[in-house]
């Protein structure tokens, strides 16, 4: 077939693809781009050809007796000629997937100096074709996001120049890790029970790690490198089950993570690590605090606070005993007053301890004054219950993290993870 014939055929094929039905792709990240959908990817590449030419020599000539014309001699010379052609040969080298999580994959490759931007395409098995996943600027690495856990993928990476011409194409296959297990800690006194729920399909075992201090990188799932670099140690592992309770003593501050695995072709395939969970008895946690009294309240409120603290608190008490005593006493004083007009919002300690009535804010600010006087780092959030009713409660800061408790209903310390309240925080009292 002639070169012109090939071009006409290629144009007809491209039109047929573009005019066809758009792909139904499995991810919201995938852009519907029917033009860049193919079965056999062709790559535009430079082709170097050797061409024979002739060099004119003006000093070398003879007389042609038949024609009477002087004929100059030419010498053959070989030169090269660069052309552009289509080929299925890949020209991007060393595209690799260096790391995966349940939803991401990190790609690396040798940068193309002529590349203006790249496009990543995902193979859609049901269509037996590739569809555009995303476009990004030139470089030598990129992290694909929005992937599904525990899934095998094939991706194609294409480099484009400033004229939107394809410079190179390369392929990579990888599998994302399984999603992270959900770790649950239940502690009471000096004992703790750890359980988890696997997110990995057909998980056959687990590895449980611990750290004898707080892991401060909250908000993200740790990688295997994080676990190694932060000094986590393997506590227990099993090849027989993907989840089981593990009982430990809870007399120290500890952080736990767990990951599961399944065995395929004799090789362990691990899930992501769980979100770290920290456990310590409330008593040990509070006793570890260094109290710093600030005495924010003023006037009569200060005098009443001082009066009751001197009555309740002794020098030999631990921090936890101080906390428990104040919470118990404030909670046991007063009755709920439905008529808000009978509540003086500027005299909360007096309202609870002397008058004996109040509402949620009255108890919260009374407890705030007492604990702040002793030296706890405490604040009063104002938000809305899940029922829609406005509510005030207290939070105390323990080792950089805020814990909820409610002096009105008597609830003790708990992590603020249940979204029971939403709203904002009042940082000052009688400021």
Buried (B, 14 or more C-beta within 10 A) or exposed (E): EEEEEEEEEEEEEEEEBEEEEEBEBBEEBBEEBBEBBBEEBBBBBEEEEEEEEEEEEEEEEEEEEEEEEEEEEEEEEEEEEEEEEBEEEBBBEEBEBEBBBBBBBBBBBEBBEEBBBBBBBBBBEEBEBBBBBBEEEBEEEBEBEEBEBBBEBBBBBBBBBEEEEBBBBBBBEBBBBBBBBBBEBEBEEBEBBBBBEBBBEEBBBBBBBBBEEBBEEEEEBBEBEBBEEBEBEEBBEBEEEBBEEBEBEBBEBBBBBBBBBBEEEEEEBBBBBBBBBBBBBBBBBBBEBEEEEEEBBEEEBBEBBBEBBEEBBEEEBEBBBBBBBBBBBBBEBBEEBEEEEEBEEEBBBBBBBEBEBBBBBBBBBBBBBBBBBBBBBBBBBBBEBEEEEEBBBBBBEBBEBBBBBBBBEEBEBEEBEEEBBEEEEBEEBBE
